[in-house]
Amino acid sequence: MLPPEETKVDSLPPAWVTDELIEKTVRVWSKIHGRAISTIEAIEILTVVGRLFNLLHPRTATGAEDSG
């Protein structure tokens, strides 16, 4: 479970962002940045990456199948 003080963000993360995914993101990106990133930073990273994915693959994001 995430620490309550670190879960206060302006808006809720997308439904697909789980505690486990946030923890993995903190581990991976902390290594990349050379410092410990916060839970809020991890949620921001995941949200931005999710938006980028939705922009690049709108059919996948809406659940529609690619017709070819």
RADAJO-V866879 format. One line per field, one symbol per residue. phi: phi as a letter, one per 40 degrees, with the letter a starting at -180 (. if undefined). burial: I if it has 24 or more other ideal C-beta (glycine too) atoms within 12 Angstrom, else O. A space follows every 50 residues. Layout:
BEGIN
phi: ???
burial: ???
END
This chain:
BEGIN
phi: .ccdccccbcaccddcccdccccccccccccccgaccccccccccccccc ccdcccbcccccgcccch
burial: OOOOOOOOOOOOIOOOIOOOIIOOIIOOIOOOOOOOIOIIOIIIIIIOOO OOOOOOOOOOOOOOOOOO
END
